[in-house]
Amino acid sequence: MSVPSAMDRATAMADARTALCLATGVDIEDIDPASGYDISRRAYERSRQSWIDHMGQEGLSYFYVRPDLEKVVARWTERRPEYTAGDDWAAAGVDAHIRHWRERGGHCGRKDCLLHDPGSLQFEGRYRNEDGTERVAVWVTDEAYAVLYGPDGEEADQAAIPVGADELCALSTITDRWGEDLTDWRRISRREAADPAPGGAPSAARAAVEPVTLPEVTDRLF
């Protein structure tokens, strides 16, 4: 007796899904031939809404939400690019999350959620120049751009930060824009910073709160 191969099992599962879709009235044009899944507009909207509902309660974090969200959106984009074009699930989820907890008069309580306390954390990536001076890349929680300051403290460049970004997402964006040869990465509480006013140029002498080690992989896009 032969044992079915993995390909045979995958084909059988796809055939079973196709049969189930047809039995429930899904048009044959709306069934993915490779997997047998329903890829109709109705299925897309149902999938999208379930993710927005999930983000509404859980927020948008790298560790618990965003990786799987990106995989789902990528699969839909591969099969139905006309559905995902211009449709930002992450942005919709962030809006739902903020609205959900605003209506309840509190925070979600997740330690990895940076959406409820805009500006409370500041992240600094430092680059050492050959002459000993520093350039400093700064992103403040929930701001749309990271800013690169030159040795003179003047703004030299900006990098757009994705909606709902967390620390690793911001780090990836910064290193993608300005290089991976950082000499330091700091997480700073703006309530404890010496100059908490938004937009102020960073001070090289400012003490960091909770220094962190750079992840081994910093070229990830989210």
Buried (B, 14 or more C-beta within 10 A) or exposed (E): EEEEEEEEEBBEEBEEBBEBBEEEEBEEEBBBEEBBBBBBEEBBEEBBEEBBEBBBEBBBBBEBBBEEBBEBBEBBBEBBEEBBEEBBBBBBBBBBBBEBBEEEEEEBEBEBBBBBEEEBBBBBBBBEEEEEEBBBBBBBBBBEBBBBBBBEEEEBBEBEBBBBBBBBBBBBBBBBBBEEEBEBBBBBEBEEBEEBEEEEBBEEEBEBBEEEEBEEEBEBEB
